[in-house]
Amino acid sequence: MSYAELSDTYIAGTYGRFPVEIQSSEHSFVRDTEERTFIDLGSGIAVNTFGHDEGWAEAVAAQARLLAHTSNLYYTEPQARFAQTLCERTDMKRVFFSNSGAEANECLLKTARKWAADRWGENVRSGILALENSFHGRTLFTLAATGQEQFHHDFGPFPAGFSYVRPNDMDALETAFDAAAGTCCAILMELVQGEGGVVVLEPSFVQRAAALAEKHECLLCIDEVQTGNGRTGTLFAYEQYGIRPDIVSTAKGLAGGLPMGATLFGEHTANTLTPGSHGSTFGGNPICAAAASYVWAHLDEACLQGVKERAAYIASRLPDLPWATGSSGLGLMIGIACKEGFTAKQIAAAALEKGVMVLTAHEKVRLLPPLNIPMDVLAQAMDVLAGIVPDAQ
Ligand SMILES: Cc1ncc(COP(=O)(O)O)c(C=O)c1O
């Protein structure tokens, strides 16, 4: 049987996959079992920060030889050093390491609840504001935080206590905070709603949310699982919004291709988690931490500037795409709306056929290329996207 047949036979049917068997990779390219080469504009959904990178692979291999794993009952250098890097470069005070975005958010939500329980007593202020159209993960807690009705079926009962505010709706924000006064401990937001169709929050909305959170003694919690790690042109997107979050979650591109999540705490929440209150067997695993250190060592000014230049280049090429009507996004997190008669899924399938991997998010085509994709490769990929015309459908 082919890999595809084996997968469809033996793996739970949770994914709608494209009919491509990926075999190997090199920088911004992947190759399949039929020796076809694709330019990867999806980076494994914002994970392969620097594409398929030789230096990264060497850092991972070296750490695997030295120490692959020990438990969190002991100290390890890669974990300690990377925690220091994260805190020093973000102004956050402490971090908890996990293995995925959902877990980073699970930790964020648990910490918010515990912070409130420590201050006001258990279950007094357990409410959490989240945004409509958000996506925070697939655990029950993070599904409950996710403000999309389609995710609130089949697995109930879900954890209670969430209210959802329409993004960029200032009146709804004020009303929600007023309604939640005295019962709510946090607001959770993605600054660019990735899975929700690359919806960028307006700075005025985010800053108002931050002010209201402060007024109502609520924690300002930012989900940077997708927007973090240089993706939007700064280490974290919140830097572009003039806010100081109390808790930030991240994952995806953090370790550049290995599973790692991180929940970062500001000064109000730095000591909320105490021995035994949370934990993870694999969290901060030496190999993942070494991979993340490699990624963050390369997230320097030149890299972030390169993100902005590539984003500007993509924006300049959008008029060439015969199927596009407009775009949204920040840095190299880009959503392209399709003209009538085209669906994002059709465009993704047509692009794949022509050797370019793109993603979709709701009704948009989504681009999340490697942060350092060479300009000539990016140009080649945009030429391919420009060649998708009605006749080719
Ligand atoms: C903003 C955001 N939060 C959380 C998650 C969940 O991350 P994971 O799939 O690593 O659990 C995602 C995944 O798409 C995400 O985009």
The ligand as an ORCA input file, in Angstrom:
! r2SCAN-3c Opt
* xyz 0 1
  C      -3.850     31.030     17.483
  C      -3.770     29.550     17.732
  N      -3.868     29.094     18.985
  C      -3.776     27.779     19.254
  C      -3.604     26.844     18.259
  C      -3.484     25.388     18.589
  O      -2.178     24.972     18.405
  P      -1.799     23.405     18.323
  O      -2.395     22.873     17.083
  O      -0.304     23.389     18.340
  O      -2.370     22.771     19.555
  C      -3.507     27.285     16.938
  C      -3.348     26.314     15.833
  O      -3.658     26.572     14.711
  C      -3.576     28.673     16.670
  O      -3.481     29.142     15.420
*
